[in-house]
Amino acid sequence: MIADLVKTIIQTMFRFFPFSTETGLRVIGHPGREAPVFLTCNFELTVIRVTRALKGLDCYLLVAPSKGINVWCSAGGGILNAHSVTSVLKTSGIAEKVDHRTLVLPQLSAPGIDVTRVAEETGWRCRFGPAYARDIAGYAEAGFQKTDAMRQARFPLLDRLEMAVMWATPLSIVAAVLLVIFGQSSLPGALVLIWGFSLFVFVFYEQVMRFIPGPVGLVKTLVLGLLGAGGVAAYGLLVGNWGLGNIVAWSVAILTVALILGFDLDGSSPLLAGSTVAFWGRKWPWVLRIWSKFGYQLDEHFELVVDRTACMGCLTCVEVCPKAVFELYHLNGRQKAWLAHPVACEQCTACVKQCPEGAIVATPPIRTFVAARAEVE
């Protein structure tokens, strides 16, 4: 327990970096032949939390390779994929321990895992469980049926504070090293600046994203940085009796922190993942190519349309969408899906990739699992 607590603290502080743990099978409680089988990534902090969420259940947990990156980021970047799932299914020995062939995946893995390919290669049928591990117990108690709340991506205060700590910790270390070399007297002020700015941005994340002008997080934090620099300049001139050098130095420091925090501010939350990269990718396609060099296959911004003639009302889009973009209606006695809240779409690609009928169409087209399988064949 203490070891897990220490790991949680350290990996929260340095969450920006991958932390891998051993892949394979974990046994939770005293599972029998009909015990459910869940899967997660091999980011150690995620494994710790999923294991904690499963406490009290008799089940199996498969830890799939994801290069030590969390579910949302590794699936969105194509790292947690069908190969990850098939490899752990084949090497873990889970098939010898249960009589069924149903695997529960985290909902936020839907952009990355081709469940059809998993079924073809292993015989296992995949279903998507809740978006968050904390809802797994309720999901199991409800007969493995999700409520609307279990599907929704959220960004509560505790998660926002984690993001603030994740960004502020490495920035503080870099600042401390530099200022120890060039001038220790500024260190306390630099730390207050870094932590104060980080906490403000994430504690008031919703207000920042809604009310601060700018198309994406990077622009919004730079606006905040300019306001902060103006405030520092006013203080230095009117109260602090600072020289020009001090005013410039602190203004540059504020803008630097704002630039770093804004780099992936949208991606810090599952509510707006990838929108910063998509925004710049529309202007300069080479941005997406650079990301691909790091293993993240990201798509440019797209619009969705539901082909109602192809839609069979299977609920897949509703099950995998983390923003409740889709709702169902009836047409000539048949159930269909429609884009009830298109503005809420956060471009995760899960609905397009998981629709078994290909009824959800992206414009411009994005890379789908079907296309990827065709290339291999």
Phi, psi and chi 1 to 4 in degrees:
 res  aa     phi    psi   chi1   chi2   chi3   chi4
   1 MET       -  -47.2 -178.5   65.9   73.0      -
   2 ILE   -64.5  -40.0  -65.7  177.2      -      -
   3 ALA   -62.0  -41.8      -      -      -      -
   4 ASP   -64.9  -37.3  -77.3   -9.2      -      -
   5 LEU   -64.6  -43.8  177.3   60.9      -      -
   6 VAL   -62.6  -44.7  171.8      -      -      -
   7 LYS   -61.8  -40.6  -72.2  179.0 -179.7  178.2
   8 THR   -61.3  -44.5  -62.3      -      -      -
   9 ILE   -64.4  -48.8  -66.9  172.0      -      -
  10 ILE   -64.4  -44.5  -67.0  173.9      -      -
  11 GLN   -76.1  -21.1  -67.5 -179.5   21.8      -
  12 THR   -72.4  -42.4  -62.9      -      -      -
  13 MET   -65.2  -33.3  -65.7  171.1   67.3      -
  14 PHE  -119.2   36.8  -62.4   97.2      -      -
  15 ARG   -65.2  -19.4 -173.1  170.6  174.1  168.6
  16 PHE   -59.8  -23.5 -169.8   79.5      -      -
  17 PHE  -103.3  150.7  -55.1   96.5      -      -
  18 PRO   -70.2  141.7    7.7   -6.6      -      -
  19 PHE  -129.5  102.0  -76.7   92.0      -      -
  20 SER   -85.0  149.4  -61.0      -      -      -
  21 THR  -130.2  169.1 -170.5      -      -      -
  22 GLU   -63.7  134.7 -175.6  179.0   -1.1      -
  23 THR   -82.3  168.4   61.1      -      -      -
  24 GLY   123.1 -155.2      -      -      -      -
  25 LEU  -100.7  134.1 -179.9   64.3      -      -
  26 ARG  -116.8  136.0  -52.3  -75.3 -160.0  -82.2
  27 VAL  -102.6  123.1  178.5      -      -      -
  28 ILE  -110.7  120.9  -48.0  -65.1      -      -
  29 GLY    70.6 -137.5      -      -      -      -
  30 HIS  -127.9   72.9  -56.3  -77.1      -      -
  31 PRO   -71.9  145.6   27.1  -33.9      -      -
  32 GLY  -104.6 -163.4      -      -      -      -
  33 ARG   -69.7  -21.5  -56.5  -70.2  -56.6  177.9
  34 GLU  -105.8   11.7  -63.3  -59.4  -36.1      -
  35 ALA   -65.4  143.7      -      -      -      -
  36 PRO   -67.7  153.4   23.5  -32.6      -      -
  37 VAL  -120.9  120.5 -178.4      -      -      -
  38 PHE  -108.4  160.9  -61.4   92.4      -      -
  39 LEU  -134.0  145.1 -179.3  136.8      -      -
  40 THR  -144.0 -179.7 -168.9      -      -      -
  41 CYS   -85.7  178.5   62.8      -      -      -
  42 ASN  -105.5   29.9   77.5  -38.1      -      -
  43 PHE   -75.6  118.6  176.4   45.8      -      -
  44 GLU   -59.5  -39.4 -172.0  169.6   24.3      -
  45 LEU   -62.0  -39.7 -175.7   56.1      -      -
  46 THR   -63.6  -43.8  -63.1      -      -      -
  47 VAL   -61.5  -41.9  174.0      -      -      -
  48 ILE   -59.8  -44.9  -70.2  171.6      -      -
  49 ARG   -73.6  -38.1  -70.7  175.7  171.6  173.1
  50 VAL   -66.1  -42.1  171.5      -      -      -
  51 THR   -59.8  -41.1  -58.3      -      -      -
  52 ARG   -64.7  -40.7 -173.7 -175.5  -54.7  141.1
  53 ALA   -66.4  -29.5      -      -      -      -
  54 LEU   -84.8   -6.7  -67.4  174.1      -      -
  55 LYS   -58.7  129.7 -172.5  175.7 -178.7  180.0
  56 GLY   102.2  -16.0      -      -      -      -
  57 LEU   -99.1  148.5  -65.2  177.0      -      -
  58 ASP   -98.4  105.8  -64.2  -41.3      -      -
  59 CYS  -159.0  177.4   61.3      -      -      -
  60 TYR  -116.9  145.9  -66.9  100.8      -      -
  61 LEU  -124.2  122.3  175.1   64.8      -      -
  62 LEU   -97.4  128.7  -68.1  176.8      -      -
  63 VAL  -103.7  111.5  178.7      -      -      -
  64 ALA   -95.3  149.9      -      -      -      -
  65 PRO   -66.9  130.3   21.5  -31.1      -      -
  66 SER  -143.2   20.8   65.4      -      -      -
  67 LYS    60.9   29.0  -62.7 -175.9  179.1  178.4
  68 GLY    72.2   21.2      -      -      -      -
  69 ILE  -109.6  146.2  -57.8  172.6      -      -
  70 ASN   -63.8  165.9   66.2   72.5      -      -
  71 VAL   -57.7  -51.4  166.9      -      -      -
  72 TRP   -60.6  -48.4 -177.0 -122.8      -      -
  73 CYS   -72.5  -41.3  -65.4      -      -      -
  74 SER   -71.1  -35.6   59.7      -      -      -
  75 ALA   -71.1  -43.7      -      -      -      -
  76 GLY   -63.0  -30.8      -      -      -      -
  77 GLY   -90.7    2.5      -      -      -      -
  78 GLY    79.5   13.8      -      -      -      -
  79 ILE   -88.0  -45.7  -62.9  168.1      -      -
  80 LEU   -85.7  105.2  179.9   61.3      -      -
  81 ASN  -139.0 -171.0   51.5   34.5      -      -
  82 ALA   -60.7  -37.4      -      -      -      -
  83 HIS   -62.9  -39.7  177.0   70.9      -      -
  84 SER   -57.9  -44.4  -54.3      -      -      -
  85 VAL   -70.6  -47.7  177.9      -      -      -
  86 THR   -63.3  -36.7   56.2      -      -      -
  87 SER   -64.4  -43.2   64.9      -      -      -
  88 VAL   -74.4  -31.5   75.7      -      -      -
  89 LEU   -64.0  -40.4  -77.6  171.2      -      -
  90 LYS   -78.6  -28.9  -69.3  177.9  178.8  179.6
  91 THR   -99.0  -14.8   61.2      -      -      -
  92 SER   -83.6  -19.8   63.7      -      -      -
  93 GLY    80.7   11.9      -      -      -      -
  94 ILE   -64.4  -29.3 -174.8   62.0      -      -
  95 ALA   -63.4  -26.4      -      -      -      -
  96 GLU   -82.8  -11.1  -74.0   73.5   46.3      -
  97 LYS  -100.9  -18.7  -64.1 -176.7  178.2  -64.1
  98 VAL  -130.5  155.3  -65.5      -      -      -
  99 ASP   -90.7  -20.5  -66.4  -31.2      -      -
 100 HIS   -92.1  174.9   64.9   85.1      -      -
 101 ARG  -136.0   56.1  -67.2  -65.0 -180.0  -93.3
 102 THR  -121.4  126.6  -59.7      -      -      -
 103 LEU  -118.3  128.9  177.9   64.2      -      -
 104 VAL   -96.9  117.0 -179.1      -      -      -
 105 LEU   -98.4  153.4  -55.8  175.1      -      -
 106 PRO   -66.2  137.6   14.4  -20.7      -      -
 107 GLN   -57.1  -37.7  179.7 -174.9  -46.4      -
 108 LEU   -73.9    1.1  -62.8 -176.7      -      -
 109 SER   -89.8   -3.8   70.0      -      -      -
 110 ALA   -58.8  -33.1      -      -      -      -
 111 PRO   -66.1  -16.3  -22.7   34.3      -      -
 112 GLY  -112.5  -20.6      -      -      -      -
 113 ILE  -107.5  118.6  -61.0  175.7      -      -
 114 ASP   -82.6   97.4 -178.4   -8.3      -      -
 115 VAL   -69.9  -27.5  -63.3      -      -      -
 116 THR   -65.3  -42.9  -60.8      -      -      -
 117 ARG   -65.4  -39.3  179.5 -179.4  164.2 -170.1
 118 VAL   -60.0  -45.2  172.1      -      -      -
 119 ALA   -63.0  -42.1      -      -      -      -
 120 GLU   -66.0  -36.9  -70.1  173.6   -9.8      -
 121 GLU   -89.6  -21.2  -64.3 -173.4    3.0      -
 122 THR  -127.1  -19.9   66.7      -      -      -
 123 GLY    83.7    3.1      -      -      -      -
 124 TRP   -91.8  133.5  -77.6   73.9      -      -
 125 ARG   -91.7  128.2  169.4 -178.8  171.1  -91.3
 126 CYS  -100.3  142.5  -62.4      -      -      -
 127 ARG  -132.7  153.6   62.5 -168.1  -55.9  174.2
 128 PHE   -99.3  120.6  -68.4   99.9      -      -
 129 GLY   -82.1 -157.1      -      -      -      -
 130 PRO   -66.9  162.4  -16.4   29.6      -      -
 131 ALA   -68.9  -29.5      -      -      -      -
 132 TYR  -127.3  144.8  -65.7   98.6      -      -
 133 ALA   -60.8  -32.3      -      -      -      -
 134 ARG   -64.0  -15.3   51.4 -177.2  170.5  -97.1
 135 ASP   -96.7    0.3  -68.8  -35.7      -      -
 136 ILE   -63.6  -42.4  -67.8  177.0      -      -
 137 ALA   -59.9  -46.0      -      -      -      -
 138 GLY   -65.0  -36.1      -      -      -      -
 139 TYR   -63.0  -44.0  168.8   70.6      -      -
 140 ALA   -66.7  -41.6      -      -      -      -
 141 GLU   -64.5  -28.7  -70.9  174.5    4.7      -
 142 ALA   -87.6   18.0      -      -      -      -
 143 GLY    73.9   31.8      -      -      -      -
 144 PHE    61.2   40.7  -60.8   94.3      -      -
 145 GLN  -117.6  135.1  -62.0  -64.0  -42.8      -
 146 LYS   -92.9  141.8  -73.2 -169.3  -70.3 -172.9
 147 THR   -85.5  169.0   63.6      -      -      -
 148 ASP   -59.5  -38.5  -70.5  -20.1      -      -
 149 ALA   -64.4  -34.0      -      -      -      -
 150 MET   -69.1  -20.6  -69.2  177.4 -176.4      -
 151 ARG   -87.3  -17.5  -59.1 -175.9 -176.9  103.7
 152 GLN   -81.5  131.5  -62.6  -64.9  -55.3      -
 153 ALA   -74.5  134.8      -      -      -      -
 154 ARG  -129.7  162.8  -56.3 -178.1  -68.3  -85.2
 155 PHE  -140.4   68.4 -161.2   30.7      -      -
 156 PRO   -69.5  171.9   25.5  -33.5      -      -
 157 LEU   -56.7  -43.3  178.7   60.3      -      -
 158 LEU   -60.9  -42.2 -176.8   59.1      -      -
 159 ASP   -65.4  -37.9  -69.8   -4.4      -      -
 160 ARG   -67.0  -37.7  -58.6 -160.8  -56.0  -87.2
 161 LEU   -64.7  -37.4  -70.4  174.2      -      -
 162 GLU   -60.1  -42.0  -77.7 -167.4   10.4      -
 163 MET   -65.0  -38.6  -67.4  -61.5  101.8      -
 164 ALA   -62.2  -43.6      -      -      -      -
 165 VAL   -65.1  -39.6  170.9      -      -      -
 166 MET   -60.2  -40.4  178.3 -163.9   79.9      -
 167 TRP   -81.2  -40.5  -74.8  103.4      -      -
 168 ALA   -70.6  -33.7      -      -      -      -
 169 THR   -63.0  -55.8  -61.9      -      -      -
 170 PRO   -64.6  -34.7   18.6  -29.2      -      -
 171 LEU   -62.2  -39.7  -80.0  174.8      -      -
 172 SER   -64.8  -39.4  -61.8      -      -      -
 173 ILE   -65.8  -45.1  -67.4  173.3      -      -
 174 VAL   -61.5  -45.3  171.7      -      -      -
 175 ALA   -62.2  -41.0      -      -      -      -
 176 ALA   -63.1  -43.4      -      -      -      -
 177 VAL   -62.0  -46.1  170.8      -      -      -
 178 LEU   -65.6  -42.8  -67.8  175.0      -      -
 179 LEU   -77.4  -25.8  -68.6  174.8      -      -
 180 VAL   -64.5  -34.2  163.2      -      -      -
 181 ILE   -77.4  -43.4  -63.1  172.9      -      -
 182 PHE  -105.6  -10.6  -64.1  106.7      -      -
 183 GLY   162.4   95.2      -      -      -      -
 184 GLN   -67.8  -22.3  -62.2 -177.9   29.2      -
 185 SER   -63.2  -23.9   61.4      -      -      -
 186 SER   -87.8   -6.7  -59.9      -      -      -
 187 LEU   -61.3  -48.6 -178.9   57.2      -      -
 188 PRO   -57.4  -43.4  -24.9   35.4      -      -
 189 GLY   -64.5  -38.4      -      -      -      -
 190 ALA   -64.2  -41.2      -      -      -      -
 191 LEU   -67.3  -39.9  -65.8  179.4      -      -
 192 VAL   -62.1  -41.2  169.4      -      -      -
 193 LEU   -61.3  -50.0  163.0   62.7      -      -
 194 ILE   -63.3  -49.8  -69.2  168.5      -      -
 195 TRP   -72.2  -37.9  -77.2   88.5      -      -
 196 GLY   -63.7  -44.7      -      -      -      -
 197 PHE   -66.6  -43.9 -158.8  104.1      -      -
 198 SER   -63.1  -46.5  -59.0      -      -      -
 199 LEU   -65.4  -39.9  -72.7  168.6      -      -
 200 PHE   -60.9  -48.2  177.2   85.9      -      -
 201 VAL   -60.5  -41.5  166.2      -      -      -
 202 PHE   -89.1  -33.2  -76.8  100.1      -      -
 203 VAL   -63.9  -38.9  168.8      -      -      -
 204 PHE  -106.2   37.3  -62.2  102.0      -      -
 205 TYR   -56.6  -48.8  179.7   86.2      -      -
 206 GLU   -61.5  -42.6 -178.3  178.8  -11.6      -
 207 GLN   -67.8  -38.0  -69.2   77.8    9.8      -
 208 VAL   -62.7  -47.7  167.4      -      -      -
 209 MET   -69.1  -27.9  -60.6  -53.2  -68.3      -
 210 ARG   -88.4  -40.1  179.7 -179.3  -61.1  179.3
 211 PHE  -107.9  -23.7  -61.3  114.6      -      -
 212 ILE   -77.5  128.2  -58.4  -61.5      -      -
 213 PRO   -65.1  149.6   22.0  -31.3      -      -
 214 GLY   135.3  144.8      -      -      -      -
 215 PRO   -75.3  -26.3   27.5  -34.1      -      -
 216 VAL  -142.9  171.0  -73.1      -      -      -
 217 GLY   -57.8  -38.1      -      -      -      -
 218 LEU   -60.1  -43.2  177.4   61.9      -      -
 219 VAL   -67.8  -39.9  179.6      -      -      -
 220 LYS   -64.3  -43.9  -66.2  175.0 -176.2  -66.1
 221 THR   -69.2  -31.2   55.9      -      -      -
 222 LEU   -68.0  -35.6  -75.2  177.5      -      -
 223 VAL   -61.7  -45.3  170.0      -      -      -
 224 LEU   -62.1  -39.4  -72.3  174.4      -      -
 225 GLY   -63.1  -40.4      -      -      -      -
 226 LEU   -65.1  -39.5  -71.2  170.2      -      -
 227 LEU   -63.4  -41.7  -68.1  172.9      -      -
 228 GLY   -65.1  -41.4      -      -      -      -
 229 ALA   -63.6  -38.8      -      -      -      -
 230 GLY   -64.2  -40.0      -      -      -      -
 231 GLY   -64.8  -41.3      -      -      -      -
 232 VAL   -63.8  -42.9  163.3      -      -      -
 233 ALA   -62.5  -42.5      -      -      -      -
 234 ALA   -63.6  -43.2      -      -      -      -
 235 TYR   -62.2  -46.1  174.1   84.9      -      -
 236 GLY   -62.4  -37.7      -      -      -      -
 237 LEU   -79.2  -39.9  -70.7  170.7      -      -
 238 LEU   -93.3  -28.6  -58.2  175.8      -      -
 239 VAL  -120.9  -48.4  179.6      -      -      -
 240 GLY   -81.7  -10.7      -      -      -      -
 241 ASN    53.6   43.7 -164.3   28.5      -      -
 242 TRP   -81.5  154.7  -69.7    0.4      -      -
 243 GLY   -83.2  169.7      -      -      -      -
 244 LEU   -60.1  -37.2  179.8   61.4      -      -
 245 GLY   -60.4  -44.2      -      -      -      -
 246 ASN   -66.0  -41.8  -86.0  -18.5      -      -
 247 ILE   -62.3  -45.7  -67.6  175.0      -      -
 248 VAL   -64.1  -43.6  170.7      -      -      -
 249 ALA   -61.9  -45.9      -      -      -      -
 250 TRP   -71.9  -33.7  -77.5  106.4      -      -
 251 SER   -65.0  -43.6  -63.1      -      -      -
 252 VAL   -63.6  -39.9  169.2      -      -      -
 253 ALA   -61.3  -43.7      -      -      -      -
 254 ILE   -63.6  -44.7  -69.3  173.8      -      -
 255 LEU   -66.1  -33.8  -70.4  173.0      -      -
 256 THR   -65.7  -46.0  -59.9      -      -      -
 257 VAL   -61.5  -42.0  172.6      -      -      -
 258 ALA   -62.4  -41.4      -      -      -      -
 259 LEU   -64.5  -43.6  179.6   64.9      -      -
 260 ILE   -67.3  -44.7  -67.3  171.7      -      -
 261 LEU   -65.1  -34.8  -74.8  179.2      -      -
 262 GLY   -77.5  -16.3      -      -      -      -
 263 PHE   -51.4  -44.3  169.1   71.7      -      -
 264 ASP  -135.7   38.1 -167.3   36.4      -      -
 265 LEU   -60.8  -43.3 -177.9   64.4      -      -
 266 ASP   -62.5  -41.3  -49.8   77.6      -      -
 267 GLY   -72.3  -10.4      -      -      -      -
 268 SER   -70.5  -16.4  -62.1      -      -      -
 269 SER  -121.2  141.7  159.0      -      -      -
 270 PRO   -71.9   -1.1   26.7  -35.0      -      -
 271 LEU   -82.2  -24.9  -55.6 -179.6      -      -
 272 LEU  -137.8   28.7  -65.3  164.9      -      -
 273 ALA   -57.7  131.8      -      -      -      -
 274 GLY    81.1   -2.3      -      -      -      -
 275 SER   -68.7  -31.0   60.7      -      -      -
 276 THR   -63.1  -49.1  -62.7      -      -      -
 277 VAL   -63.9  -42.4  176.8      -      -      -
 278 ALA   -62.6  -38.5      -      -      -      -
 279 PHE   -61.6  -50.3  174.4   80.9      -      -
 280 TRP   -72.3  -28.9  -61.9  113.5      -      -
 281 GLY   -65.5  -29.8      -      -      -      -
 282 ARG   -66.5  -34.6  -71.0 -161.4  -60.3  -85.9
 283 LYS   -81.3  -42.8  -66.9  176.5  173.8  -71.3
 284 TRP  -133.6   95.7  -56.4  -59.4      -      -
 285 PRO   -55.9  -23.7  -26.1   35.3      -      -
 286 TRP   -64.0  -20.2   54.5  -96.6      -      -
 287 VAL   -60.6  -43.6  170.4      -      -      -
 288 LEU   -66.0  -34.8  -61.8  177.4      -      -
 289 ARG   -67.0  -36.3  -68.5 -164.0  -66.4  -89.2
 290 ILE   -63.0  -45.0  -70.9  176.4      -      -
 291 TRP   -60.5  -36.0  -83.5   86.2      -      -
 292 SER   -64.5  -26.5   69.3      -      -      -
 293 LYS   -65.2  -25.4  -60.1  -64.0 -177.1 -176.6
 294 PHE   -93.9    7.0  -65.4   94.0      -      -
 295 GLY    93.2    5.2      -      -      -      -
 296 TYR  -102.5  108.2  -71.2   87.8      -      -
 297 GLN   -91.1   95.1  -58.5  -63.2  -32.9      -
 298 LEU  -104.7  149.5  -58.7  177.9      -      -
 299 ASP  -101.7  152.4  -64.6  -74.9      -      -
 300 GLU   -72.2  165.2   60.7 -178.8  -68.2      -
 301 HIS   -58.8  139.4 -177.6   85.6      -      -
 302 PHE  -138.7  163.0   53.9   84.0      -      -
 303 GLU  -111.2  148.3  -58.5  -67.0  -24.1      -
 304 LEU  -106.9  146.2  -66.0  176.7      -      -
 305 VAL  -139.3  138.7  174.1      -      -      -
 306 VAL   -98.7  121.9  178.0      -      -      -
 307 ASP   -81.1  100.4 -179.1   -8.7      -      -
 308 ARG   -69.6  -19.8   65.6 -178.8 -174.1 -178.4
 309 THR   -73.5  -30.6   60.0      -      -      -
 310 ALA   -87.9  -26.3      -      -      -      -
 311 CYS   -64.4  132.0  176.7      -      -      -
 312 MET  -108.4    4.9  -58.8  -60.3  -69.3      -
 313 GLY    66.1   36.7      -      -      -      -
 314 CYS   -80.8   -8.6   66.7      -      -      -
 315 LEU    79.8   -0.5  -75.8  174.9      -      -
 316 THR   -59.1  -45.0  -61.5      -      -      -
 317 CYS   -62.3  -38.7   56.0      -      -      -
 318 VAL   -65.8  -39.3  174.7      -      -      -
 319 GLU   -67.4  -35.0  -72.4  -67.6  -66.6      -
 320 VAL   -99.0  -16.5  -59.9      -      -      -
 321 CYS   -74.4  123.7  179.0      -      -      -
 322 PRO   -85.0    1.0   31.8  -34.4      -      -
 323 LYS  -124.4   12.4  -66.8  -63.3  -65.0  -67.6
 324 ALA    53.7   43.9      -      -      -      -
 325 VAL   -70.8  -32.4  169.9      -      -      -
 326 PHE  -103.3  146.6  -61.6   92.2      -      -
 327 GLU  -135.6  167.1  -69.1 -177.5    2.7      -
 328 LEU  -106.5  151.0  -61.6  176.4      -      -
 329 TYR  -145.4  174.3   71.2  103.1      -      -
 330 HIS  -117.0  133.2  -73.2   83.1      -      -
 331 LEU  -129.8  116.2  177.4   67.2      -      -
 332 ASN    53.5   40.6  -61.6  -33.4      -      -
 333 GLY    80.2    4.2      -      -      -      -
 334 ARG  -116.6  142.6  -60.9 -173.6   65.4  177.7
 335 GLN   -77.5  134.3 -175.4  169.5  -95.5      -
 336 LYS  -135.8  159.7  -56.5  -78.2 -175.7  178.0
 337 ALA  -104.5  150.7      -      -      -      -
 338 TRP  -143.9  159.4   71.0  -66.7      -      -
 339 LEU   -79.9   89.2  -74.5  162.6      -      -
 340 ALA   -75.2  -33.6      -      -      -      -
 341 HIS  -135.8   68.1  -51.3  -74.3      -      -
 342 PRO   -62.9  -29.4   20.7  -32.1      -      -
 343 VAL   -65.0  -26.6  176.0      -      -      -
 344 ALA   -75.9  -13.5      -      -      -      -
 345 CYS   -58.3  129.9  175.8      -      -      -
 346 GLU  -112.8   23.6   51.1   87.2   69.7      -
 347 GLN    64.9   33.9  -54.8  -79.5  -63.5      -
 348 CYS   -80.5  -17.0   76.1      -      -      -
 349 THR    77.3   -2.1   75.1      -      -      -
 350 ALA   -59.8  -43.2      -      -      -      -
 351 CYS   -64.8  -43.2   58.7      -      -      -
 352 VAL   -63.9  -43.7  178.9      -      -      -
 353 LYS   -74.8  -31.8  -68.0  176.6  178.0  176.7
 354 GLN   -93.6  -15.6  -64.3  -63.9  -19.7      -
 355 CYS   -61.9  117.6  178.4      -      -      -
 356 PRO   -70.4  -17.2   25.9  -34.2      -      -
 357 GLU  -101.3   -3.9  -53.3  -60.8  -29.5      -
 358 GLY    64.3   30.1      -      -      -      -
 359 ALA   -84.6  -12.6      -      -      -      -
 360 ILE  -104.2  117.5  -56.9  174.0      -      -
 361 VAL  -113.2  131.5 -178.9      -      -      -
 362 ALA  -101.1  139.2      -      -      -      -
 363 THR  -129.6  119.8  -55.7      -      -      -
 364 PRO   -67.7  161.2   26.6  -35.2      -      -
 365 PRO   -60.5  146.7  -21.0   32.8      -      -
 366 ILE  -113.0  165.1   64.3  170.7      -      -
 367 ARG   -72.4  124.9 -179.3  179.6  173.4   83.2
 368 THR  -112.1  168.4   64.4      -      -      -
 369 PHE   -64.7  -36.7  -63.7  140.8      -      -
 370 VAL   -61.4  -44.4  174.0      -      -      -
 371 ALA   -65.1  -39.9      -      -      -      -
 372 ALA   -64.5  -40.9      -      -      -      -
 373 ARG   -65.1  -37.4  -70.7 -162.5  -59.9  -90.3
 374 ALA   -64.2  -36.9      -      -      -      -
 375 GLU   -64.3  -40.4  -72.9 -178.3    9.5      -
 376 VAL   -67.0  -41.5  172.3      -      -      -
 377 GLU   -70.6      -  -66.2  170.5   -2.8      -
